[in-house]
């Protein structure tokens, strides 16, 4: 006879989203390395005296003890592995974290184990949390203006998000083809290439006219996407990309993600709104 599953189990987890329930409880969607997404209830966690509340904040990496339930598992103990406090206290960083969490929630089904995606999300959150830049000096020894440093930090967060998107697409079976033409399979070189969201990759100049879904893709944008796709650890992402190229890559990848998911990404709109507000404030 098959051995019965233990009623109580422990796991690492990162909360992706939450919903208040009853007077003091909260239903949390947890992302775990061994069981994928798990919906669990944290009883009394909204009370001021709760000892678990801080360990179950969104995007916190925690060690949990849970009891299996009929419909929802129950969180019984929690301790923090990494709080990512700097991430949660910065609106630009936290908006990107909401976006990453929405993508994981959308691409993976409940109990769909994917350790690679868990490690990818963990690394992205670590990179966002650590993306604050120290004050720098110009060649004359003058301190760089704070708004310039802030802009560089925001661009770093943008790169982390784009890297995550490309690596996630690869992990779930939708890796964009960026190195050879989807139609004739010729190697792609720096020319007037096109990209087809519907087909999932790049087309050479000779094949672009024959594909109605193809749109032009700038050479610098393609180079950035290639770099992010082939760079596995996000810690190795240290390229300086022009703001226009970053915006083009963001727009293209959003189209790709929404096409694959067949839905709009709400957190991506929030990221855009936060970025516009921050840019207006710095101006």
C-alpha positions as CSV (number, residue, x, y, z in Angstrom):
1,X,0.0,0.0,0.0
2,X,1.3,3.5,-0.7
3,X,2.5,5.4,2.3
4,X,0.2,8.1,3.5
5,X,1.6,11.7,3.3
6,X,2.6,13.3,6.5
7,X,0.0,15.7,7.8
8,X,2.6,18.3,8.8
9,X,5.4,19.3,6.5
10,X,8.1,22.0,6.2
11,X,9.1,24.0,3.2
12,X,10.8,27.1,2.0
13,X,8.4,29.6,0.4
14,X,8.0,33.0,-1.1
15,X,4.5,34.6,-0.8
16,X,3.3,35.7,-4.2
17,X,-0.1,37.2,-3.3
18,X,-2.5,37.3,-0.3
19,X,-6.1,38.0,0.5
20,X,-7.7,38.9,3.8
21,X,-10.1,36.3,5.1
22,X,-12.5,36.6,8.0
23,X,-11.7,39.0,10.9
24,X,-8.0,38.2,11.3
25,X,-6.9,35.5,8.9
26,X,-5.2,35.7,5.5
27,X,-5.1,33.4,2.5
28,X,-1.7,33.4,1.0
29,X,-0.4,31.9,-2.3
30,X,3.0,30.5,-1.5
31,X,5.6,29.6,-4.1
32,X,7.7,26.6,-2.9
33,X,10.7,24.9,-4.6
34,X,9.3,21.4,-4.1
35,X,5.6,21.7,-4.5
36,X,5.1,24.8,-6.7
37,X,2.3,27.1,-5.7
38,X,0.4,26.2,-2.5
39,X,-2.6,28.1,-1.2
40,X,-2.6,28.3,2.6
41,X,-4.3,30.1,5.4
42,X,-2.5,31.9,8.1
43,X,-4.8,32.1,11.1
44,X,-4.8,35.3,13.2
45,X,-1.9,36.8,11.1
46,X,-3.6,40.2,10.9
47,X,-3.7,40.6,14.6
48,X,-1.1,43.1,16.0
49,X,0.1,40.3,18.4
50,X,0.7,37.8,15.6
51,X,4.3,36.4,15.6
52,X,4.0,35.1,12.0
53,X,3.0,38.4,10.3
54,X,6.5,39.6,9.5
55,X,7.6,36.3,8.2
56,X,4.7,36.1,5.7
57,X,5.1,39.5,4.0
58,X,4.9,39.4,0.3
59,X,8.2,38.5,-1.4
60,X,9.8,37.4,1.9
61,X,11.9,34.2,1.7
62,X,10.8,32.1,4.7
63,X,11.0,28.6,6.2
64,X,7.4,27.4,7.0
65,X,5.7,24.6,8.8
66,X,2.3,23.7,7.4
67,X,-0.5,21.3,8.2
68,X,-2.4,19.8,5.4
69,X,-6.0,20.7,5.2
70,X,-9.0,19.6,3.2
71,X,-9.0,22.7,0.9
72,X,-6.3,25.0,2.3
73,X,-3.1,24.0,4.1
74,X,-2.6,25.9,7.4
75,X,0.6,27.8,8.3
76,X,1.6,26.8,11.8
77,X,5.1,28.2,12.1
78,X,7.3,30.7,10.2
79,X,10.8,32.1,10.2
80,X,12.5,34.5,7.9
81,X,15.4,33.4,5.6
82,X,15.7,36.7,3.8
83,X,13.3,39.7,4.4
84,X,14.2,41.7,1.3
85,X,13.4,44.8,3.4
86,X,15.0,47.3,1.0
87,X,12.9,45.9,-1.8
88,X,9.6,46.3,0.0
89,X,10.4,49.8,1.2
90,X,11.2,51.1,-2.3
91,X,8.2,51.7,-4.6
92,X,10.1,51.1,-7.9
93,X,11.7,47.9,-6.6
94,X,8.5,46.6,-5.1
95,X,6.5,47.4,-8.3
96,X,9.0,45.2,-10.2
97,X,8.6,42.4,-7.5
98,X,4.8,42.5,-7.9
99,X,5.4,42.1,-11.7
100,X,7.6,39.1,-11.2
101,X,5.2,37.5,-8.8
102,X,2.3,38.0,-11.2
103,X,4.3,36.2,-13.9
104,X,5.1,33.2,-11.7
105,X,1.4,33.0,-10.6
106,X,0.2,33.2,-14.2
107,X,2.6,30.7,-15.8
108,X,2.5,28.0,-13.1
109,X,-0.5,26.0,-12.0
110,X,-1.1,25.0,-8.3
111,X,1.1,22.2,-7.1
112,X,3.2,22.5,-10.4
113,X,6.7,21.9,-9.1
114,X,9.4,24.0,-10.8
115,X,12.5,24.4,-8.7
116,X,14.3,26.2,-11.5
117,X,11.7,29.0,-11.5
118,X,11.8,29.2,-7.7
119,X,15.6,29.8,-7.8
120,X,15.1,32.3,-10.6
121,X,12.6,34.3,-8.6
122,X,14.7,34.1,-5.5
123,X,17.8,35.4,-7.4
124,X,15.7,38.2,-9.0
125,X,14.4,39.4,-5.6
126,X,17.9,39.3,-4.2
127,X,19.1,41.4,-7.1
128,X,16.3,43.9,-6.7
129,X,17.0,44.1,-3.0
130,X,20.7,44.8,-3.6
131,X,20.3,47.2,-6.5
132,X,20.9,50.4,-4.5
133,X,24.0,52.2,-5.8
134,X,26.6,53.9,-3.6
135,X,27.4,57.6,-4.2
136,X,29.9,58.0,-7.0
137,X,32.3,60.8,-8.0
138,X,33.0,62.4,-11.3
139,X,36.5,62.7,-12.8
140,X,36.8,66.1,-11.0
141,X,36.0,64.4,-7.7
142,X,32.5,65.8,-7.5
143,X,29.6,63.7,-6.1
144,X,27.2,62.5,-8.8
145,X,23.8,64.0,-8.4
146,X,21.4,61.8,-6.4
147,X,18.8,61.9,-9.2
148,X,21.3,60.5,-11.6
149,X,22.2,57.7,-9.2
150,X,18.5,57.0,-8.7
151,X,18.0,56.8,-12.5
152,X,20.8,54.3,-12.8
153,X,19.3,52.2,-9.9
154,X,15.9,52.2,-11.7
155,X,17.6,51.1,-14.9
156,X,19.3,48.3,-13.0
157,X,15.9,47.1,-11.7
158,X,14.6,47.2,-15.2
159,X,17.4,45.0,-16.4
160,X,16.7,42.5,-13.6
161,X,13.1,42.3,-14.6
162,X,13.9,41.8,-18.3
163,X,16.4,39.1,-17.5
164,X,13.8,37.4,-15.3
165,X,11.2,37.5,-18.1
166,X,13.5,36.0,-20.7
167,X,14.7,33.3,-18.3
168,X,11.2,32.5,-17.2
169,X,10.0,32.1,-20.8
170,X,12.8,29.6,-21.4
171,X,12.0,27.7,-18.2
172,X,8.3,27.2,-19.1
173,X,8.9,26.3,-22.7
174,X,8.5,29.6,-24.6
175,X,12.1,30.6,-25.2
176,X,12.2,33.3,-27.9
177,X,14.4,32.5,-31.0
178,X,16.9,35.3,-31.2
179,X,19.8,33.8,-33.1
180,X,18.5,32.3,-36.4
181,X,15.6,33.2,-38.7
182,X,12.4,31.5,-37.8
183,X,11.6,31.1,-41.5
184,X,14.8,30.2,-43.4
185,X,17.0,29.4,-40.3
186,X,19.8,31.7,-41.5
187,X,22.0,33.2,-38.8
188,X,20.7,36.6,-37.7
189,X,23.2,39.4,-38.2
190,X,23.0,43.2,-37.5
191,X,20.6,44.2,-40.2
192,X,17.0,45.4,-40.6
193,X,15.6,42.3,-38.9
194,X,12.0,41.8,-37.7
195,X,10.4,40.1,-34.7
196,X,7.1,38.1,-34.8
197,X,5.4,37.9,-31.4
198,X,3.0,35.4,-32.9
199,X,5.8,33.1,-34.1
200,X,8.1,33.6,-31.2
201,X,11.3,35.0,-32.6
202,X,13.4,36.9,-35.1
203,X,13.1,36.9,-38.9
204,X,15.9,38.0,-41.3
205,X,15.4,41.0,-43.8
206,X,14.6,38.6,-46.6
207,X,11.8,36.8,-44.7
208,X,10.2,39.8,-43.0
209,X,8.1,40.8,-46.0
210,X,6.5,37.4,-46.1
211,X,5.3,37.5,-42.5
212,X,2.4,39.8,-41.7
213,X,3.0,39.6,-37.9
214,X,6.7,40.7,-38.1
215,X,7.6,44.2,-36.8
216,X,11.0,45.9,-37.0
217,X,13.4,45.2,-34.1
218,X,16.3,47.6,-33.5
219,X,19.8,46.1,-33.5
220,X,20.6,47.4,-30.0
221,X,17.4,45.9,-28.7
222,X,18.1,42.5,-30.2
223,X,21.7,42.6,-28.8
224,X,20.3,43.4,-25.3
225,X,17.8,40.6,-25.5
226,X,20.5,38.1,-26.6
227,X,22.8,39.2,-23.8
228,X,20.0,38.8,-21.2
229,X,19.0,35.4,-22.6
230,X,22.4,33.9,-22.6
231,X,23.4,35.3,-19.2
232,X,22.2,32.7,-16.7
233,X,23.0,34.3,-13.3
234,X,21.3,37.6,-12.8
235,X,24.4,38.7,-10.8
236,X,26.3,38.7,-14.1
237,X,24.0,41.2,-15.7
238,X,26.2,44.3,-15.7
239,X,25.5,45.9,-19.1
240,X,24.8,49.6,-19.5
241,X,21.9,49.9,-21.9
242,X,20.5,53.2,-23.3
243,X,17.1,54.1,-21.8
244,X,15.5,53.9,-25.3
245,X,16.8,50.4,-25.8
246,X,15.5,49.3,-22.3
247,X,12.1,50.7,-23.2
248,X,12.0,48.9,-26.5
249,X,12.9,45.6,-24.8
250,X,10.3,46.1,-22.1
251,X,7.6,46.8,-24.6
252,X,8.5,43.8,-26.8
253,X,8.7,41.4,-23.9
254,X,5.4,42.6,-22.5
255,X,3.8,41.9,-25.9
256,X,5.4,38.4,-25.9
257,X,4.2,37.6,-22.3
258,X,0.7,38.9,-22.9
259,X,0.4,36.9,-26.1
260,X,1.5,33.7,-24.5
261,X,-0.7,34.2,-21.4
262,X,-3.6,35.6,-23.4
263,X,-4.2,38.2,-20.8
264,X,-3.1,41.7,-19.8
265,X,-0.4,42.1,-17.1
266,X,-1.8,44.3,-14.4
267,X,1.4,44.7,-12.5
268,X,3.3,45.7,-15.7
269,X,0.9,48.7,-15.9
270,X,1.7,49.5,-12.2
271,X,5.4,49.4,-13.0
272,X,4.9,51.8,-15.9
273,X,2.9,54.2,-13.7
274,X,5.5,54.1,-10.9
275,X,8.3,54.7,-13.4
276,X,6.5,57.7,-15.0
277,X,5.7,59.2,-11.5
278,X,9.3,58.8,-10.4
279,X,10.7,60.3,-13.6
280,X,8.4,63.3,-13.2
281,X,9.4,63.8,-9.6
282,X,13.1,63.7,-10.5
283,X,12.5,66.2,-13.4
